[in-house]
Amino acid sequence: ERVKKDLRIRCDINKVPYIEIADKKTLAKAVGKTNLSAVGILDENLAEAIIKVVQAE
């Protein structure tokens, strides 16, 4: 929870969208990694597409 709160604060300060979509295991598996708690999307178009999909659900 502490890491989540810190990440949320950093995103707010830098005006970066922040969404939660999965637990650690599911997120790590989705990107082919292990023990992963966060992913940053640098491509603006991809980030916008992900946000639209999540908001539509």
DSSP file (Angstrom, degrees, kcal/mol; ACC not computed):
  #  RESIDUE AA STRUCTURE BP1 BP2  ACC     N-H-->O    O-->H-N    N-H-->O    O-->H-N    TCO  KAPPA ALPHA  PHI   PSI    X-CA   Y-CA   Z-CA
    1    1 A E     >        0   0    0      0, 0.0     4,-2.5     0, 0.0     5,-0.2   0.000 360.0 360.0 360.0 -35.1    0.0    0.0    0.0
    2    2 A R  H  >  +     0   0    0      2,-0.2     4,-2.4     1,-0.2     5,-0.2   0.912 360.0  47.2 -64.1 -42.6    2.9    2.4    0.7
    3    3 A V  H  > S+     0   0    0      2,-0.2     4,-2.6     1,-0.2     5,-0.2   0.907 111.6  51.6 -64.4 -42.2    4.3    1.9   -2.7
    4    4 A K  H  > S+     0   0    0      1,-0.2     4,-2.4     2,-0.2    -2,-0.2   0.921 111.1  47.2 -60.2 -45.4    0.9    2.4   -4.3
    5    5 A K  H  X S+     0   0    0     -4,-2.5     4,-2.3     2,-0.2    -2,-0.2   0.919 112.3  49.7 -63.7 -44.4    0.4    5.7   -2.4
    6    6 A D  H  X S+     0   0    0     -4,-2.4     4,-2.4     2,-0.2    -2,-0.2   0.913 111.9  48.2 -61.2 -44.2    3.9    7.0   -3.3
    7    7 A L  H  X S+     0   0    0     -4,-2.6     4,-2.4     1,-0.2    -1,-0.2   0.912 110.6  51.4 -63.9 -42.7    3.3    6.2   -7.0
    8    8 A R  H  X S+     0   0    0     -4,-2.4     4,-2.3    -5,-0.2    -2,-0.2   0.911 110.6  48.5 -60.2 -43.5   -0.1    7.9   -6.9
    9    9 A I  H  X S+     0   0    0     -4,-2.3     4,-2.6     2,-0.2    -2,-0.2   0.919 111.3  49.7 -63.3 -44.9    1.4   11.0   -5.3
   10   10 A R  H  X S+     0   0    0     -4,-2.4     4,-2.0     1,-0.2    -2,-0.2   0.895 111.3  49.4 -62.8 -40.1    4.3   11.1   -7.9
   11   11 A C  H  <>S+     0   0    0     -4,-2.4     5,-3.0     2,-0.2     4,-0.4   0.920 111.3  49.4 -64.7 -43.1    1.8   10.8  -10.7
   12   12 A D  H ><5S+     0   0    0     -4,-2.3     3,-1.1     3,-0.2    -2,-0.2   0.929 110.3  50.3 -61.2 -46.3   -0.4   13.6   -9.3
   13   13 A I  H 3<5S+     0   0    0     -4,-2.6    -1,-0.2     1,-0.3    -2,-0.2   0.891 117.4  40.0 -59.2 -41.1    2.6   15.9   -8.9
   14   14 A N  T 3<5S-     0   0    0     -4,-2.0    -1,-0.3    -5,-0.2    -2,-0.2   0.331 111.2-119.4 -93.3   7.0    3.7   15.3  -12.5
   15   15 A K  T < 5 +     0   0    0     -3,-1.1    -3,-0.2    -4,-0.4    -4,-0.1   0.912  60.8 151.4  54.7  47.5    0.2   15.3  -13.9
   16   16 A V      < -     0   0    0     -5,-3.0    -1,-0.2    -6,-0.1    -2,-0.1  -0.926  50.4-112.1-108.9 129.6    0.5   11.8  -15.1
   17   17 A P        -     0   0    0      0, 0.0     2,-0.4     0, 0.0    -5,-0.0  -0.308  33.3-162.6 -59.9 144.3   -2.7    9.6  -15.4
   18   18 A Y        +     0   0    0      2,-0.0     2,-0.3   -10,-0.0   -10,-0.0  -0.995  13.8 168.7-133.5 125.9   -2.7    6.7  -12.9
   19   19 A I        -     0   0    0     -2,-0.4     2,-0.5     0, 0.0    32,-0.0  -0.984  25.0-143.7-135.7 150.2   -4.9    3.7  -13.2
   20   20 A E        +     0   0    0     -2,-0.3     3,-0.1     1,-0.1    -2,-0.0  -0.957  30.0 156.0-109.9 126.9   -5.1    0.3  -11.4
   21   21 A I        +     0   0    0     -2,-0.5     2,-0.3     1,-0.3    -1,-0.1   0.552  57.1   6.8-127.2 -11.9   -6.1   -2.6  -13.5
   22   22 A A  S    S-     0   0    0      4,-0.0    -1,-0.3     3,-0.0     2,-0.1  -0.981  71.4 -92.9-161.1 168.3   -4.7   -5.8  -11.9
   23   23 A D     >  -     0   0    0     -2,-0.3     4,-2.6    -3,-0.1     5,-0.2  -0.390  53.6 -94.8 -81.3 171.4   -2.9   -7.4   -9.0
   24   24 A K  H  > S+     0   0    0      1,-0.2     4,-2.6     2,-0.2    12,-0.4   0.888 122.8  48.2 -56.9 -45.3    0.9   -7.8   -9.1
   25   25 A K  H  > S+     0   0    0      2,-0.2     4,-2.5     1,-0.2    -1,-0.2   0.925 113.6  46.2 -64.2 -45.1    0.9  -11.4  -10.5
   26   26 A T  H  > S+     0   0    0      2,-0.2     4,-2.2     1,-0.2    -2,-0.2   0.913 114.1  48.5 -64.5 -43.4   -1.6  -10.6  -13.3
   27   27 A L  H  X S+     0   0    0     -4,-2.6     4,-1.2     2,-0.2    -2,-0.2   0.934 112.5  47.9 -62.2 -47.4    0.2   -7.5  -14.3
   28   28 A A  H  <>S+     0   0    0     -4,-2.6     5,-3.1     8,-0.4     3,-0.5   0.918 112.7  48.5 -60.9 -44.8    3.6   -9.2  -14.3
   29   29 A K  H ><5S+     0   0    0     -4,-2.5     3,-1.1     1,-0.2    -1,-0.2   0.879 105.6  58.9 -63.2 -38.2    2.3  -12.1  -16.4
   30   30 A A  H 3<5S+     0   0    0     -4,-2.2    -1,-0.2     1,-0.3    -2,-0.2   0.800 114.2  36.3 -63.3 -29.6    0.6   -9.7  -18.9
   31   31 A V  T 3<5S-     0   0    0     -4,-1.2    -1,-0.3    -3,-0.5    -2,-0.2   0.268 117.4-107.6-108.5  11.1    4.0   -8.1  -19.7
   32   32 A G  T < 5S+     0   0    0     -3,-1.1     2,-0.2    -4,-0.3    -3,-0.2   0.808  80.9 112.1  73.3  31.1    6.1  -11.3  -19.5
   33   33 A K      < -     0   0    0     -5,-3.1     2,-0.4    -6,-0.2    -1,-0.2  -0.721  58.5-127.0-124.5 175.0    7.8  -10.4  -16.2
   34   34 A T  S    S+     0   0    0     -2,-0.2    -9,-0.1     1,-0.2   -10,-0.0  -0.943  81.7  10.5-123.3 150.4    7.9  -11.7  -12.7
   35   35 A N  S    S+     0   0    0     -2,-0.4     2,-0.4     1,-0.2    -1,-0.2   0.935  81.9 156.8  52.1  58.9    7.4   -9.8   -9.4
   36   36 A L        +     0   0    0    -12,-0.4    -8,-0.4    -3,-0.2    -1,-0.2  -0.943  23.9 174.5-117.9 133.5    6.2   -6.6  -11.0
   37   37 A S        +     0   0    0     -2,-0.4     2,-0.3     1,-0.3    -1,-0.1   0.591  65.8  21.4-114.7 -13.1    4.1   -4.0   -9.3
   38   38 A A        -     0   0    0    -14,-0.1     2,-0.4     2,-0.0    -1,-0.3  -0.996  53.9-159.9-153.5 153.5    3.8   -1.1  -11.7
   39   39 A V        -     0   0    0     -2,-0.3     2,-0.5    -3,-0.1   -11,-0.0  -1.000   9.4-152.8-135.0 134.0    4.2   -0.3  -15.4
   40   40 A G        -     0   0    0     -2,-0.4     2,-0.6     0, 0.0    -2,-0.0  -0.917   8.5-150.2-105.8 133.0    4.8    3.0  -17.0
   41   41 A I        +     0   0    0     -2,-0.5     6,-0.0     1,-0.1    -2,-0.0  -0.905  15.0 179.6-104.3 115.9    3.6    3.6  -20.6
   42   42 A L        +     0   0    0     -2,-0.6     2,-0.7     5,-0.0    -1,-0.1   0.759  59.4  86.8 -87.6 -26.9    5.8    6.1  -22.5
   43   43 A D     >  -     0   0    0      1,-0.2     4,-2.6     2,-0.1     5,-0.2  -0.657  67.0-155.0 -78.3 115.2    3.9    6.0  -25.8
   44   44 A E  H  > S+     0   0    0     -2,-0.7     4,-2.6     1,-0.2     5,-0.2   0.872  91.6  51.3 -60.7 -39.5    1.1    8.6  -25.5
   45   45 A N  H  > S+     0   0    0      2,-0.2     4,-2.1     1,-0.2    -1,-0.2   0.918 112.3  45.9 -65.2 -43.0   -1.1    6.9  -28.1
   46   46 A L  H  > S+     0   0    0      2,-0.2     4,-2.5     1,-0.2    -2,-0.2   0.919 112.5  51.3 -64.7 -43.4   -0.9    3.5  -26.4
   47   47 A A  H  X S+     0   0    0     -4,-2.6     4,-2.4     1,-0.2    -2,-0.2   0.923 110.6  48.1 -60.1 -45.2   -1.5    5.1  -23.0
   48   48 A E  H  X S+     0   0    0     -4,-2.6     4,-2.2     1,-0.2    -1,-0.2   0.888 111.1  51.2 -63.1 -39.2   -4.6    6.9  -24.2
   49   49 A A  H  X S+     0   0    0     -4,-2.1     4,-2.1     2,-0.2    -2,-0.2   0.908 110.3  48.8 -65.0 -41.8   -5.9    3.7  -25.8
   50   50 A I  H  X S+     0   0    0     -4,-2.5     4,-2.6     1,-0.2     5,-0.2   0.924 110.6  50.9 -63.9 -44.3   -5.4    1.8  -22.5
   51   51 A I  H  X S+     0   0    0     -4,-2.4     4,-2.6     1,-0.2    -2,-0.2   0.910 109.6  50.7 -60.5 -42.7   -7.2    4.5  -20.6
   52   52 A K  H  X S+     0   0    0     -4,-2.2     4,-1.7     2,-0.2    -1,-0.2   0.913 111.3  48.0 -61.7 -43.2  -10.2    4.4  -23.0
   53   53 A V  H  X S+     0   0    0     -4,-2.1     4,-0.9     2,-0.2    -2,-0.2   0.929 113.3  47.1 -64.0 -45.4  -10.4    0.6  -22.7
   54   54 A V  H >< S+     0   0    0     -4,-2.6     3,-0.6     1,-0.2    -2,-0.2   0.902 112.2  49.7 -64.8 -41.1  -10.3    0.7  -18.9
   55   55 A Q  H 3< S+     0   0    0     -4,-2.6    -1,-0.2     1,-0.2    -2,-0.2   0.807 106.2  57.2 -68.0 -28.8  -12.9    3.5  -18.7
   56   56 A A  H 3<        0   0    0     -4,-1.7    -1,-0.2     1,-0.2    -2,-0.2   0.732 360.0 360.0 -73.7 -21.9  -15.2    1.6  -21.0
   57   57 A E    <<        0   0    0     -4,-0.9    -1,-0.2    -3,-0.6    -2,-0.2   0.471 360.0 360.0 -77.2 360.0  -15.3   -1.4  -18.7
